[in-house]
Amino acid sequence: MTRLPPPGSELHRLMTRFPAAGRVEWIGLRPARDVPMREVGEARAQAGGGLAGDRYAGGSGGRGITLIQAEHLPAIAALARAASLAPATLRRNLVVSGIPLIALMGQRFRIGGMLLEGTAPCDPCSRMETALGPGGYNAMRGMGGLCARVIEGGALRIGDAVEWIEA
């Protein structure tokens, strides 16, 4: 887990203050490798695993759930020279808005009934060259989102808040 500066310090205060909670905008499941994403309105996660119906449901260490920022989709589309970009194209489980995912790296956060911990950047894979066209991998670099480990399972729905939690 990324260590925060000591409580009471100015940097700790800055790193743990958010303008507002984020919001779940889209939920998708990858039932198996190399198959299309399935959009759903709600899902359930199990501690130590991923989302029911997703290929990582049975356990995947720090990659139980993948998230991407809604604000990055137009930027990725522009860099890939695409008019628009459907969330399923990027193969992340959740699209969230209103909270910077990079700030949740190594931190705990709650979405619906789940408690998650940001574990690593969710780097693009080579499949983005096919999904986005030549240069698609690089169009997504730095904006691939966040991988998270499920600490407490539970349900989540579109519209649920994404909130940082003091560890």
Secondary structure, 3 states (H helix, E strand, C coil): CCCCCCCCCHHHHHHCCCCCCEEEEEEEECCCCCCCCEEECEEEECCCCCECCCCCCCCCHHHCEEEEEHHHHHHHHHHCCCCCCCHHHHCCCEEEECCCHHHHECCEEEECCEEEEEEEECCCCCCHHHHHCCCHHHHHCCCCCEEEEEEECEEEECCCEEEEECC
